[in-house]
Structure formats: C-alpha cells, structure tokens
Amino acid sequence: MKLSLILNAHEINLEANENDTLLDTLRSVNLLSVKCGCMEGKCGSCTVLLNGKAVPSCLIPTPLAQNAHVETLEGFVETDDYKDIIAGFESAGIKLCGFCNAGKIFAAYELMHKKIKSEKTDIMQIINSFLCPCTEPSQLANGIAFAIANSHRRTLHKNTRR
C-alpha cells in the first residue's frame, strides 16, 4: 500500500505492508530510535508521537498513519521541547539508557502540552502506563516536573520579549 504522511516534519510517501505495524514501517526506513521491545505497548521503547499524542507504535496498524503527523526521536531532538525535557531529566539525575528513551521523553512532552496544570498524580499515571527498567518512577516524575517548569520559563521568556 502507498502511505502518505508527515514524518519528522517532512511530507513523505512510503510503500508499506498494510498488515505491518507502524513500528515495522518506521524501522523499515531506518528510524532506529523506534525500538522493538515487548510488542504489547508496555515498555515505551517504540513510542512515537502520532498527531501529537504519545502512542506505542507496536500497536498501531500502519494504515492508521495515513495522512497523519508522526514524530520519532530522530526529528524530535531538534525541538525546544526536547531541550527542555533533557535539561529537566539532567536536573533530576536521569540517565537515558537507550531502551525506553522514547517512552520517557514523549510522556514528558505529552504532559508539557496538557491544557491543565500537570500535577504529580497526572505525571505518575502516565509514567506508570509503561515499564521503565532504568529509572525510578519518582525520579522520572521529578524530571518531568523540571521539564514542565523549563518549558513554562521558556514560553514566558519568549512572550515577554515580544
């Protein structure tokens, strides 16, 4: 099947098998930040942004990405949001292991862009939705809280400069 989508801010057309998952399709075009982990949507290693929402790509049928916006870590690392998240994680002493990076980073992104203030219970609910073997949940919650604070400061600074 032909698949048209916006992938990492670039409009592309792909040939894809309609029975494949989005994970399979993304890996077939050498997007290796999308890792094959548990294949049950629980480990976070295959997380991508699909139309701005963090999803496990191992559970998404490729046809659902037709005309969608898909972002992987390869594209996301170029954003200010990524810089805010990484700075927040560093402040909390979080080391990125390479396995569940996408789950952690995109969980932080999703919480940063919620319209309501992200409380610790919201943060814990999202990070408990995937398994992160390398980071304590409370440490990850602190890193996300720091990332949200970084994002708010950057946004306020940007708005006051206008």
LUMPARO-815264 format. One record per residue: residue in one letter; y, x, z of N, C-alpha, C in turn. Coordinates in steps of 0.05 Angstrom, whole numbers, plus 5000, padded with zeros to 4 digits. Each point is the difference from the previous one (the first is absolute). Example, Ala and Ser with C-alpha at 12.3 -4.5 7.8 and 13.67 -1.06 7.14 Angstrom:
! LUMPARO-815264
type->a | nY->4886 | nX->5264 | nZ->5156 | caY->5024 | caX->4982 | caZ->5000 | cY->5024 | cX->5018 | cZ->5000
type->s | nY->5021 | nX->4993 | nZ->4986 | caY->5024 | caX->5016 | caZ->5001 | cY->5022 | cX->4985 | cZ->5014
! end
This chain:
! LUMPARO-815264
type->m | nY->4976 | nX->5017 | nZ->5000 | caY->5024 | caX->4983 | caZ->5000 | cY->5025 | cX->5018 | cZ->5000
type->k | nY->5021 | nX->4989 | nZ->4988 | caY->5026 | caX->5014 | caZ->5001 | cY->5015 | cX->4991 | cZ->5025
type->l | nY->5011 | nX->5019 | nZ->5014 | caY->5014 | caX->4994 | caZ->5025 | cY->5029 | cX->5012 | cZ->4998
type->s | nY->5019 | nX->4982 | nZ->5003 | caY->5028 | caX->5009 | caZ->5001 | cY->5011 | cX->4997 | cZ->5028
type->l | nY->5012 | nX->5021 | nZ->5010 | caY->5011 | caX->4999 | caZ->5027 | cY->5022 | cX->5021 | cZ->5003
type->i | nY->5015 | nX->4998 | nZ->5022 | caY->5019 | caX->5020 | caZ->5007 | cY->4986 | cX->5018 | cZ->5021
type->l | nY->4994 | nX->5024 | nZ->4993 | caY->4985 | caX->5018 | caZ->5018 | cY->5019 | cX->5023 | cZ->5007
type->n | nY->5005 | nX->5002 | nZ->5026 | caY->5018 | caX->5022 | caZ->5010 | cY->5026 | cX->5000 | cZ->4984
type->a | nY->5012 | nX->4977 | nZ->4996 | caY->5026 | caX->4996 | caZ->4987 | cY->5000 | cX->5004 | cZ->4970
type->h | nY->4976 | nX->5002 | nZ->4988 | caY->4998 | caX->5004 | caZ->4971 | cY->4983 | cX->4977 | cZ->4988
type->e | nY->5011 | nX->4988 | nZ->4979 | caY->4985 | caX->4979 | caZ->4986 | cY->4978 | cX->5013 | cZ->4984
type->i | nY->4975 | nX->4992 | nZ->5005 | caY->4978 | caX->5012 | caZ->4985 | cY->4980 | cX->4978 | cZ->4991
type->n | nY->4984 | nX->5008 | nZ->4981 | caY->4978 | caX->4983 | caZ->4990 | cY->4975 | cX->5017 | cZ->5003
type->l | nY->4979 | nX->4988 | nZ->5012 | caY->4975 | caX->5014 | caZ->5004 | cY->4977 | cX->4984 | cZ->4988
type->e | nY->4979 | nX->5014 | nZ->4994 | caY->4975 | caX->4987 | caZ->4993 | cY->4984 | cX->5001 | cZ->5026
type->a | nY->4990 | nX->4976 | nZ->5009 | caY->4986 | caX->4999 | caZ->5025 | cY->4977 | cX->4980 | cZ->4997
type->n | nY->4980 | nX->5005 | nZ->5016 | caY->4977 | caX->4982 | caZ->5001 | cY->5007 | cX->4977 | cZ->5018
type->e | nY->4997 | nX->4976 | nZ->4991 | caY->5008 | caX->4977 | caZ->5016 | cY->4983 | cX->4996 | cZ->5025
type->n | nY->4977 | nX->5013 | nZ->5002 | caY->4984 | caX->4999 | caZ->5024 | cY->5006 | cX->5022 | cZ->5020
type->d | nY->5018 | nX->5018 | nZ->4993 | caY->5008 | caX->5021 | caZ->5018 | cY->5019 | cX->4991 | cZ->5021
type->t | nY->5002 | nX->5015 | nZ->5022 | caY->5020 | caX->4995 | caZ->5020 | cY->5025 | cX->5016 | cZ->4992
type->l | nY->5022 | nX->4994 | nZ->5012 | caY->5025 | caX->5015 | caZ->4995 | cY->4996 | cX->5029 | cZ->5008
type->l | nY->4984 | nX->5005 | nZ->5021 | caY->4993 | caX->5027 | caZ->5008 | cY->4988 | cX->5015 | cZ->4977
type->d | nY->4980 | nX->4988 | nZ->4987 | caY->4986 | caX->5013 | caZ->4978 | cY->5020 | cX->5007 | cZ->4977
type->t | nY->5017 | nX->4980 | nZ->4994 | caY->5018 | caX->5003 | caZ->4978 | cY->5021 | cX->5022 | cZ->5005
type->l | nY->5011 | nX->5000 | nZ->5025 | caY->5020 | caX->5021 | caZ->5006 | cY->4987 | cX->5028 | cZ->5001
type->r | nY->4976 | nX->5002 | nZ->5010 | caY->4987 | caX->5027 | caZ->5000 | cY->4994 | cX->5009 | cZ->4972
type->s | nY->4994 | nX->4981 | nZ->4982 | caY->4994 | caX->5007 | caZ->4972 | cY->5024 | cX->5012 | cZ->4986
type->v | nY->5024 | nX->4996 | nZ->5010 | caY->5023 | caX->5013 | caZ->4988 | cY->5011 | cX->5022 | cZ->5018
type->n | nY->4982 | nX->5012 | nZ->5016 | caY->5005 | caX->5024 | caZ->5016 | cY->5020 | cX->4996 | cZ->5022
type->l | nY->5002 | nX->4976 | nZ->5012 | caY->5016 | caX->4995 | caZ->5023 | cY->4982 | cX->5004 | cZ->5024
type->l | nY->4999 | nX->5024 | nZ->5010 | caY->4980 | caX->5008 | caZ->5019 | cY->5008 | cX->4995 | cZ->5029
type->s | nY->5025 | nX->4991 | nZ->5005 | caY->5008 | caX->4993 | caZ->5027 | cY->4985 | cX->4974 | cZ->5008
type->v | nY->4991 | nX->4985 | nZ->4981 | caY->4985 | caX->4976 | caZ->5004 | cY->4971 | cX->5008 | cZ->5004
type->k | nY->4991 | nX->5001 | nZ->5025 | caY->4974 | caX->5011 | caZ->5006 | cY->4979 | cX->4978 | cZ->5003
type->c | nY->4976 | nX->5007 | nZ->4994 | caY->4977 | caX->4982 | caZ->5003 | cY->4988 | cX->5005 | cZ->5028
type->g | nY->5004 | nX->4981 | nZ->5018 | caY->4991 | caX->5003 | caZ->5027 | cY->4977 | cX->4980 | cZ->5006
type->c | nY->5006 | nX->4980 | nZ->5016 | caY->4980 | caX->4982 | caZ->5010 | cY->4992 | cX->4978 | cZ->4980
type->m | nY->5017 | nX->4995 | nZ->4980 | caY->4996 | caX->4979 | caZ->4980 | cY->4999 | cX->4972 | cZ->5012
type->e | nY->5011 | nX->4998 | nZ->5024 | caY->5002 | caX->4974 | caZ->5014 | cY->5029 | cX->4993 | cZ->5008
type->g | nY->5019 | nX->5016 | nZ->4992 | caY->5028 | caX->4995 | caZ->5006 | cY->5007 | cX->5005 | cZ->5029
type->k | nY->4984 | nX->5017 | nZ->5014 | caY->5005 | caX->5004 | caZ->5029 | cY->5010 | cX->5028 | cZ->5007
type->c | nY->4997 | nX->5019 | nZ->4982 | caY->5006 | caX->5028 | caZ->5007 | cY->5029 | cX->5009 | cZ->4993
type->g | nY->5013 | nX->4986 | nZ->4982 | caY->5027 | caX->5007 | caZ->4993 | cY->5003 | cX->5021 | cZ->4978
type->s | nY->4978 | nX->5013 | nZ->4993 | caY->5002 | caX->5023 | caZ->4981 | cY->5006 | cX->4992 | cZ->4972
type->c | nY->4996 | nX->4974 | nZ->4992 | caY->5005 | caX->4991 | caZ->4973 | cY->5025 | cX->4983 | cZ->4998
type->t | nY->5016 | nX->4999 | nZ->5021 | caY->5023 | caX->4982 | caZ->5001 | cY->5021 | cX->5008 | cZ->4979
type->v | nY->5010 | nX->4979 | nZ->4987 | caY->5023 | caX->5002 | caZ->4981 | cY->5019 | cX->4978 | cZ->5006
type->l | nY->5023 | nX->5001 | nZ->4988 | caY->5019 | caX->4978 | caZ->5001 | cY->4996 | cX->4984 | cZ->4974
type->l | nY->4994 | nX->4974 | nZ->5004 | caY->4997 | caX->4982 | caZ->4977 | cY->5022 | cX->4979 | cZ->5004
type->n | nY->5020 | nX->5002 | nZ->4982 | caY->5024 | caX->4983 | caZ->5002 | cY->5012 | cX->5002 | cZ->5027
type->g | nY->5001 | nX->5025 | nZ->5011 | caY->5014 | caX->5005 | caZ->5025 | cY->4983 | cX->4995 | cZ->5025
type->k | nY->4976 | nX->4991 | nZ->4997 | caY->4983 | caX->4995 | caZ->5023 | cY->4977 | cX->5020 | cZ->5002
type->a | nY->4995 | nX->5011 | nZ->5023 | caY->4978 | caX->5019 | caZ->5004 | cY->4974 | cX->4985 | cZ->4998
type->v | nY->4982 | nX->5009 | nZ->4981 | caY->4974 | caX->4988 | caZ->4996 | cY->4979 | cX->5021 | cZ->4997
type->p | nY->4975 | nX->4994 | nZ->5007 | caY->4978 | caX->5018 | caZ->4995 | cY->4991 | cX->4997 | cZ->4970
type->s | nY->5005 | nX->5020 | nZ->4984 | caY->4994 | caX->4998 | caZ->4972 | cY->4970 | cX->4997 | cZ->4994
type->c | nY->4983 | nX->5007 | nZ->5019 | caY->4971 | caX->4997 | caZ->4996 | cY->4992 | cX->4970 | cZ->4999
type->l | nY->5017 | nX->4982 | nZ->5010 | caY->4993 | caX->4972 | caZ->5000 | cY->5015 | cX->4984 | cZ->4979
type->i | nY->5018 | nX->5013 | nZ->4985 | caY->5016 | caX->4986 | caZ->4980 | cY->4987 | cX->5002 | cZ->4973
type->p | nY->4992 | nX->4978 | nZ->4988 | caY->4990 | caX->5002 | caZ->4972 | cY->5022 | cX->5010 | cZ->4982
type->t | nY->4994 | nX->5017 | nZ->4982 | caY->5020 | caX->5012 | caZ->4981 | cY->5016 | cX->4978 | cZ->4986
type->p | nY->4988 | nX->4978 | nZ->4990 | caY->5017 | caX->4981 | caZ->4986 | cY->5023 | cX->4989 | cZ->5017
type->l | nY->4999 | nX->5000 | nZ->5026 | caY->5022 | caX->4991 | caZ->5017 | cY->5024 | cX->5018 | cZ->4998
type->a | nY->4997 | nX->5023 | nZ->4990 | caY->5023 | caX->5019 | caZ->4997 | cY->5015 | cX->4995 | cZ->4974
type->q | nY->4991 | nX->4982 | nZ->4983 | caY->5014 | caX->4994 | caZ->4975 | cY->5029 | cX->4993 | cZ->5006
type->n | nY->5018 | nX->5014 | nZ->4987 | caY->5029 | caX->4995 | caZ->5003 | cY->5011 | cX->5004 | cZ->5028
type->a | nY->4985 | nX->5014 | nZ->5017 | caY->5008 | caX->5005 | caZ->5028 | cY->5014 | cX->5027 | cZ->5002
type->h | nY->5013 | nX->5003 | nZ->5023 | caY->5011 | caX->5026 | caZ->5008 | cY->4981 | cX->5013 | cZ->5019
type->v | nY->4989 | nX->5023 | nZ->4992 | caY->4981 | caX->5015 | caZ->5017 | cY->5012 | cX->5027 | cZ->5006
type->e | nY->4999 | nX->5007 | nZ->5026 | caY->5011 | caX->5026 | caZ->5008 | cY->4979 | cX->5014 | cZ->5017
type->t | nY->4994 | nX->5025 | nZ->4992 | caY->4982 | caX->5017 | caZ->5015 | cY->5017 | cX->5022 | cZ->5014
type->l | nY->4987 | nX->5016 | nZ->5016 | caY->5015 | caX->5021 | caZ->5014 | cY->5012 | cX->5019 | cZ->4980
type->e | nY->4988 | nX->5004 | nZ->4977 | caY->5012 | caX->5019 | caZ->4980 | cY->5028 | cX->4992 | cZ->4993
type->g | nY->5005 | nX->4974 | nZ->4997 | caY->5027 | caX->4990 | caZ->4994 | cY->5017 | cX->4997 | cZ->5025
type->f | nY->4988 | nX->4991 | nZ->5021 | caY->5015 | caX->4994 | caZ->5025 | cY->5012 | cX->5024 | cZ->5013
type->v | nY->4988 | nX->5024 | nZ->4996 | caY->5011 | caX->5024 | caZ->5013 | cY->5028 | cX->5007 | cZ->4991
type->e | nY->5009 | nX->4988 | nZ->4978 | caY->5027 | caX->5005 | caZ->4989 | cY->5021 | cX->4983 | cZ->5013
type->t | nY->4993 | nX->4982 | nZ->5018 | caY->5019 | caX->4980 | caZ->5010 | cY->5012 | cX->5008 | cZ->5027
type->d | nY->5023 | nX->4989 | nZ->5006 | caY->5013 | caX->5004 | caZ->5026 | cY->4983 | cX->4988 | cZ->5022
type->d | nY->4986 | nX->4977 | nZ->4994 | caY->4982 | caX->4988 | caZ->5020 | cY->4979 | cX->5020 | cZ->5009
type->y | nY->4988 | nX->5014 | nZ->4981 | caY->4980 | caX->5020 | caZ->5007 | cY->5011 | cX->5022 | cZ->5018
type->k | nY->5024 | nX->5009 | nZ->4994 | caY->5013 | caX->5020 | caZ->5017 | cY->5004 | cX->4990 | cZ->5028
type->d | nY->5009 | nX->4975 | nZ->5003 | caY->5003 | caX->4988 | caZ->5026 | cY->4974 | cX->4999 | cZ->5015
type->i | nY->4979 | nX->4992 | nZ->4986 | caY->4974 | caX->4997 | caZ->5013 | cY->4989 | cX->5027 | cZ->5009
type->i | nY->5001 | nX->5020 | nZ->4982 | caY->4990 | caX->5026 | caZ->5007 | cY->5015 | cX->5012 | cZ->5024
type->a | nY->5027 | nX->4996 | nZ->5000 | caY->5016 | caX->5010 | caZ->5023 | cY->4992 | cX->4986 | cZ->5025
type->g | nY->4995 | nX->4974 | nZ->4999 | caY->4991 | caX->4985 | caZ->5023 | cY->4973 | cX->5009 | cZ->5010
type->f | nY->4982 | nX->5005 | nZ->4981 | caY->4974 | caX->5010 | caZ->5008 | cY->5001 | cX->5027 | cZ->5013
type->e | nY->5017 | nX->5018 | nZ->4989 | caY->5004 | caX->5026 | caZ->5011 | cY->5011 | cX->4998 | cZ->5029
type->s | nY->5019 | nX->4982 | nZ->5004 | caY->5011 | caX->4996 | caZ->5027 | cY->4979 | cX->4991 | cZ->5020
type->a | nY->4980 | nX->4986 | nZ->4990 | caY->4979 | caX->4991 | caZ->5018 | cY->4976 | cX->5019 | cZ->5002
type->g | nY->5003 | nX->5023 | nZ->4985 | caY->4978 | caX->5020 | caZ->5001 | cY->4976 | cX->4992 | cZ->4983
type->i | nY->5004 | nX->4983 | nZ->4981 | caY->4977 | caX->4991 | caZ->4982 | cY->4996 | cX->5020 | cZ->4978
type->k | nY->4976 | nX->5009 | nZ->4997 | caY->4992 | caX->5017 | caZ->4978 | cY->4985 | cX->4983 | cZ->4980
type->l | nY->5006 | nX->5004 | nZ->4974 | caY->4987 | caX->4985 | caZ->4979 | cY->4975 | cX->5014 | cZ->4992
type->c | nY->4977 | nX->4987 | nZ->5002 | caY->4974 | caX->5013 | caZ->4995 | cY->4992 | cX->4999 | cZ->4971
type->g | nY->5011 | nX->4982 | nZ->4985 | caY->4992 | caX->4997 | caZ->4972 | cY->4982 | cX->4976 | cZ->4995
type->f | nY->4986 | nX->4991 | nZ->5020 | caY->4981 | caX->4978 | caZ->4996 | cY->5014 | cX->4973 | cZ->5001
type->c | nY->5014 | nX->4994 | nZ->5022 | caY->5012 | caX->4974 | caZ->5003 | cY->5031 | cX->5000 | cZ->4997
type->n | nY->5010 | nX->5021 | nZ->4987 | caY->5029 | caX->5002 | caZ->4997 | cY->5012 | cX->4975 | cZ->4988
type->a | nY->4988 | nX->4990 | nZ->4979 | caY->5012 | caX->4976 | caZ->4986 | cY->5001 | cX->4976 | cZ->5019
type->g | nY->4979 | nX->4996 | nZ->5016 | caY->5000 | caX->4978 | caZ->5018 | cY->5023 | cX->5002 | cZ->5021
type->k | nY->5003 | nX->5024 | nZ->5011 | caY->5021 | caX->5004 | caZ->5020 | cY->5028 | cX->4998 | cZ->4988
type->i | nY->5004 | nX->5012 | nZ->4977 | caY->5026 | caX->5001 | caZ->4988 | cY->5008 | cX->4972 | cZ->4990
type->f | nY->4982 | nX->4986 | nZ->4987 | caY->5007 | caX->4974 | caZ->4989 | cY->5001 | cX->4979 | cZ->5022
type->a | nY->4986 | nX->5003 | nZ->5022 | caY->5004 | caX->4982 | caZ->5023 | cY->5028 | cX->5004 | cZ->5011
type->a | nY->5009 | nX->5025 | nZ->5002 | caY->5027 | caX->5005 | caZ->5009 | cY->5021 | cX->4988 | cZ->4981
type->y | nY->4995 | nX->5003 | nZ->4974 | caY->5018 | caX->4989 | caZ->4980 | cY->5002 | cX->4970 | cZ->5003
type->e | nY->4978 | nX->4987 | nZ->5002 | caY->4999 | caX->4970 | caZ->5003 | cY->5016 | cX->4991 | cZ->5024
type->l | nY->4996 | nX->5014 | nZ->5022 | caY->5015 | caX->4992 | caZ->5024 | cY->5030 | cX->5007 | cZ->4998
type->m | nY->5007 | nX->5021 | nZ->4986 | caY->5028 | caX->5007 | caZ->4996 | cY->5015 | cX->4978 | cZ->4985
type->h | nY->4985 | nX->4986 | nZ->4983 | caY->5013 | caX->4981 | caZ->4982 | cY->4995 | cX->4970 | cZ->5008
type->k | nY->4990 | nX->4996 | nZ->5024 | caY->4998 | caX->4973 | caZ->5010 | cY->5028 | cX->4991 | cZ->5006
type->k | nY->5005 | nX->4974 | nZ->4996 | caY->5027 | caX->4989 | caZ->5005 | cY->5006 | cX->4997 | cZ->5030
type->i | nY->4979 | nX->4999 | nZ->5016 | caY->5005 | caX->4998 | caZ->5029 | cY->4998 | cX->5028 | cZ->5012
type->k | nY->5010 | nX->5002 | nZ->5024 | caY->4998 | caX->5026 | caZ->5014 | cY->4970 | cX->5005 | cZ->5006
type->s | nY->4991 | nX->5023 | nZ->4994 | caY->4972 | caX->5007 | caZ->5004 | cY->4995 | cX->5008 | cZ->5029
type->e | nY->4987 | nX->4983 | nZ->5015 | caY->4994 | caX->5005 | caZ->5028 | cY->4973 | cX->5016 | cZ->5001
type->k | nY->4995 | nX->5011 | nZ->5023 | caY->4976 | caX->5016 | caZ->5004 | cY->4975 | cX->4983 | cZ->4994
type->t | nY->5000 | nX->4974 | nZ->5007 | caY->4976 | caX->4983 | caZ->4994 | cY->4996 | cX->4998 | cZ->4970
type->d | nY->5022 | nX->4997 | nZ->4984 | caY->4997 | caX->4999 | caZ->4971 | cY->4988 | cX->5026 | cZ->4989
type->i | nY->5010 | nX->5022 | nZ->5011 | caY->4991 | caX->5026 | caZ->4991 | cY->4970 | cX->5003 | cZ->5007
type->m | nY->4992 | nX->4993 | nZ->5024 | caY->4972 | caX->5003 | caZ->5008 | cY->4982 | cX->4982 | cZ->4983
type->q | nY->5009 | nX->4976 | nZ->4994 | caY->4984 | caX->4982 | caZ->4984 | cY->4994 | cX->5012 | cZ->4972
type->i | nY->5020 | nX->5012 | nZ->4988 | caY->4996 | caX->5011 | caZ->4973 | cY->4983 | cX->5025 | cZ->5002
type->i | nY->5005 | nX->5018 | nZ->5019 | caY->4984 | caX->5025 | caZ->5000 | cY->4972 | cX->4995 | cZ->5010
type->n | nY->4995 | nX->4978 | nZ->5014 | caY->4972 | caX->4994 | caZ->5008 | cY->4985 | cX->4987 | cZ->4977
type->s | nY->5013 | nX->4994 | nZ->4978 | caY->4987 | caX->4988 | caZ->4977 | cY->4984 | cX->5020 | cZ->4983
type->f | nY->5003 | nX->5026 | nZ->5006 | caY->4984 | caX->5021 | caZ->4986 | cY->4993 | cX->5021 | cZ->5020
type->l | nY->4979 | nX->5015 | nZ->4994 | caY->4990 | caX->5021 | caZ->5017 | cY->5013 | cX->5026 | cZ->4994
type->c | nY->5012 | nX->5012 | nZ->5019 | caY->5013 | caX->5026 | caZ->4997 | cY->4986 | cX->5020 | cZ->5019
type->p | nY->4982 | nX->5016 | nZ->4990 | caY->4984 | caX->5017 | caZ->5018 | cY->5016 | cX->5024 | cZ->5011
type->c | nY->5023 | nX->5006 | nZ->4989 | caY->5014 | caX->5025 | caZ->5008 | cY->5024 | cX->4996 | cZ->5018
type->t | nY->5008 | nX->4976 | nZ->5004 | caY->5025 | caX->4995 | caZ->5015 | cY->4996 | cX->4977 | cZ->5021
type->e | nY->5008 | nX->5005 | nZ->5024 | caY->4998 | caX->4980 | caZ->5021 | cY->5019 | cX->4976 | cZ->4992
type->p | nY->4991 | nX->4975 | nZ->5004 | caY->5017 | caX->4978 | caZ->4993 | cY->5028 | cX->5000 | cZ->5013
type->s | nY->5001 | nX->5008 | nZ->5025 | caY->5027 | caX->5000 | caZ->5013 | cY->5018 | cX->5022 | cZ->4987
type->q | nY->4988 | nX->5023 | nZ->4993 | caY->5015 | caX->5021 | caZ->4986 | cY->5010 | cX->4990 | cZ->4973
type->l | nY->4983 | nX->4986 | nZ->4986 | caY->5007 | caX->4989 | caZ->4973 | cY->5022 | cX->4979 | cZ->5004
type->a | nY->4998 | nX->4983 | nZ->5020 | caY->5020 | caX->4980 | caZ->5005 | cY->5027 | cX->5013 | cZ->5006
type->n | nY->5000 | nX->5022 | nZ->5015 | caY->5025 | caX->5014 | caZ->5006 | cY->5011 | cX->5012 | cZ->4974
type->g | nY->4983 | nX->5012 | nZ->4983 | caY->5009 | caX->5011 | caZ->4975 | cY->5013 | cX->4979 | cZ->4982
type->i | nY->4988 | nX->4977 | nZ->4999 | caY->5011 | caX->4978 | caZ->4984 | cY->5026 | cX->4991 | cZ->5011
type->a | nY->5002 | nX->4997 | nZ->5027 | caY->5025 | caX->4992 | caZ->5012 | cY->5022 | cX->5021 | cZ->4994
type->f | nY->4994 | nX->5025 | nZ->5001 | caY->5019 | caX->5021 | caZ->4993 | cY->5008 | cX->4997 | cZ->4971
type->a | nY->4981 | nX->4995 | nZ->4982 | caY->5006 | caX->4997 | caZ->4971 | cY->5018 | cX->4976 | cZ->4996
type->i | nY->4996 | nX->4978 | nZ->5014 | caY->5017 | caX->4977 | caZ->4997 | cY->5028 | cX->5006 | cZ->5009
type->a | nY->5002 | nX->5015 | nZ->5022 | caY->5027 | caX->5008 | caZ->5010 | cY->5014 | cX->5018 | cZ->4980
type->n | nY->4985 | nX->5019 | nZ->4988 | caY->5011 | caX->5017 | caZ->4979 | cY->5011 | cX->4984 | cZ->4977
type->s | nY->4984 | nX->4980 | nZ->4991 | caY->5008 | caX->4983 | caZ->4978 | cY->5025 | cX->4985 | cZ->5006
type->h | nY->5002 | nX->4989 | nZ->5025 | caY->5024 | caX->4985 | caZ->5008 | cY->5024 | cX->5018 | cZ->5000
type->r | nY->4997 | nX->5024 | nZ->5011 | caY->5023 | caX->5019 | caZ->5001 | cY->5009 | cX->5007 | cZ->4971
type->r | nY->4981 | nX->5005 | nZ->4983 | caY->5007 | caX->5007 | caZ->4972 | cY->5014 | cX->4977 | cZ->4987
type->t | nY->4990 | nX->4976 | nZ->5003 | caY->5013 | caX->4976 | caZ->4988 | cY->5028 | cX->4996 | cZ->5011
type->l | nY->5003 | nX->5002 | nZ->5027 | caY->5026 | caX->4997 | caZ->5012 | cY->5020 | cX->5021 | cZ->4989
type->h | nY->4990 | nX->5025 | nZ->4999 | caY->5017 | caX->5022 | caZ->4990 | cY->5008 | cX->4995 | cZ->4971
type->k | nY->4982 | nX->4991 | nZ->4984 | caY->5005 | caX->4994 | caZ->4972 | cY->5021 | cX->4978 | cZ->4998
type->n | nY->4997 | nX->4979 | nZ->5016 | caY->5018 | caX->4977 | caZ->4999 | cY->5028 | cX->5006 | cZ->5010
type->t | nY->5002 | nX->5019 | nZ->5019 | caY->5026 | caX->5007 | caZ->5011 | cY->5015 | cX->5019 | cZ->4982
type->r | nY->4987 | nX->5013 | nZ->4982 | caY->5013 | caX->5019 | caZ->4981 | cY->5012 | cX->4985 | cZ->4976
type->r | nY->4994 | nX->4974 | nZ->4997 | caY->5010 | caX->4985 | caZ->4977 | cY->5029 | cX->4994 | cZ->5003
! end
